[in-house]
Amino acid sequence: MIPGMGGRGMNPKKVKQMMKQMGINIDEIEDVEQVIIRTADKDIVFNNASVSIMNAQGVDTYQVTGTPEEVPRELEIPEDDVRLVAEQTGASDEAALEALKNANGDLAEAILALSA
């Protein structure tokens, strides 16, 4: 059993004091509106998140709390690629863009799909 726990949980003041004695400091980032974690295929979005920075032995660790929402990332197609596919195939920009999306941005595959 940890001293001071008393079955009800520790006093937050005591916890902060103990952490300070161990060289651990925690600060809250104020007015956080949104936190976004980007991966290759999705974004994890925390709206109205709470963010704390814990510094222990010179290393900062960020803690994010809130309700995450996973949002699939849409493939970003450069305009130059759209123009190239449209020029090579005679297709409209809209058709070239759609073909590039279907081909995951692969120029050759998009051109072949529109040329068939």
C-alpha positions as CSV (number, residue, x, y, z in Angstrom):
1,M,0.0,0.0,0.0
2,I,1.3,3.5,-0.8
3,P,1.5,5.8,2.2
4,G,-1.2,8.5,2.2
5,M,-3.5,6.6,-0.1
6,G,-6.0,5.8,2.7
7,G,-8.3,3.9,0.4
8,R,-9.9,7.1,-1.0
9,G,-7.1,8.2,-3.2
10,M,-4.4,10.7,-2.6
11,N,-4.7,14.4,-1.9
12,P,-3.8,16.1,-5.2
13,K,-1.7,18.6,-3.3
14,K,0.3,15.7,-1.8
15,V,0.7,14.1,-5.2
16,K,2.0,17.3,-6.7
17,Q,4.4,17.8,-3.8
18,M,5.7,14.2,-4.0
19,M,6.2,14.6,-7.8
20,K,8.1,17.8,-7.3
21,Q,10.4,16.1,-4.8
22,M,11.1,13.4,-7.5
23,G,12.0,16.1,-10.0
24,I,8.7,15.7,-12.0
25,N,6.9,18.9,-13.0
26,I,3.5,19.0,-14.8
27,D,2.1,22.0,-16.6
28,E,-1.3,22.4,-18.4
29,I,-1.4,24.0,-21.8
30,E,-4.3,26.6,-21.6
31,D,-7.0,27.2,-24.3
32,V,-6.3,24.1,-26.4
33,E,-8.9,24.0,-29.2
34,Q,-7.8,20.9,-31.1
35,V,-5.0,18.3,-31.3
36,I,-4.5,16.4,-34.5
37,I,-2.3,13.3,-34.8
38,R,-1.6,12.6,-38.5
39,T,-0.8,9.1,-39.8
40,A,-0.3,8.0,-43.4
41,D,-3.9,6.9,-43.8
42,K,-5.9,8.8,-41.1
43,D,-6.0,11.8,-38.8
44,I,-6.9,11.3,-35.1
45,V,-8.6,14.5,-34.0
46,F,-9.2,15.6,-30.4
47,N,-11.6,18.6,-30.2
48,N,-11.6,20.5,-26.9
49,A,-8.7,18.5,-25.7
50,S,-6.8,18.8,-22.5
51,V,-3.0,18.8,-22.9
52,S,-0.5,18.4,-20.1
53,I,3.3,18.5,-20.3
54,M,5.2,16.4,-17.8
55,N,8.9,17.2,-17.4
56,A,10.9,14.4,-15.7
57,Q,14.7,14.6,-15.7
58,G,14.7,17.1,-18.6
59,V,12.4,15.1,-20.9
60,D,9.0,16.5,-21.9
61,T,6.1,14.1,-22.3
62,Y,2.8,15.3,-23.6
63,Q,-0.4,13.8,-22.4
64,V,-3.6,14.4,-24.4
65,T,-7.0,13.7,-23.0
66,G,-10.3,14.0,-24.7
67,T,-12.5,12.1,-27.1
68,P,-10.7,11.1,-30.3
69,E,-12.3,11.0,-33.7
70,E,-10.7,9.1,-36.5
71,V,-10.9,10.8,-39.9
72,P,-9.6,9.0,-43.0
73,R,-7.1,11.1,-44.9
74,E,-8.0,12.0,-48.4
75,L,-5.3,11.5,-51.0
76,E,-3.8,14.8,-52.1
77,I,-3.3,15.0,-55.8
78,P,-1.0,17.8,-57.1
79,E,-2.6,20.0,-59.8
80,D,0.4,19.3,-62.1
81,D,-0.4,15.6,-62.0
82,V,-4.1,16.3,-62.9
83,R,-3.0,18.5,-65.8
84,L,-0.5,15.9,-67.1
85,V,-3.0,13.1,-67.1
86,A,-5.6,15.3,-68.7
87,E,-3.2,16.3,-71.5
88,Q,-2.0,12.8,-72.1
89,T,-5.4,11.3,-72.4
90,G,-7.6,14.2,-73.6
91,A,-9.8,13.8,-70.6
92,S,-11.3,16.6,-68.5
93,D,-9.5,17.8,-65.4
94,E,-12.4,16.2,-63.3
95,A,-12.0,12.9,-65.0
96,A,-8.2,13.0,-64.6
97,L,-8.6,13.8,-60.9
98,E,-11.0,10.9,-60.4
99,A,-8.7,8.5,-62.3
100,L,-5.7,9.6,-60.1
101,K,-7.8,9.1,-57.0
102,N,-8.8,5.6,-58.1
103,A,-5.1,4.9,-58.9
104,N,-3.9,6.2,-55.5
105,G,-2.0,8.9,-57.3
106,D,-0.2,6.6,-59.7
107,L,0.2,8.6,-63.0
108,A,0.8,5.7,-65.3
109,E,-2.2,3.7,-63.9
110,A,-4.5,6.7,-64.2
111,I,-3.4,7.4,-67.8
112,L,-3.9,3.7,-68.7
113,A,-7.3,3.7,-67.1
114,L,-8.4,6.7,-69.1
115,S,-6.9,5.5,-72.3
116,A,-8.6,2.1,-72.3
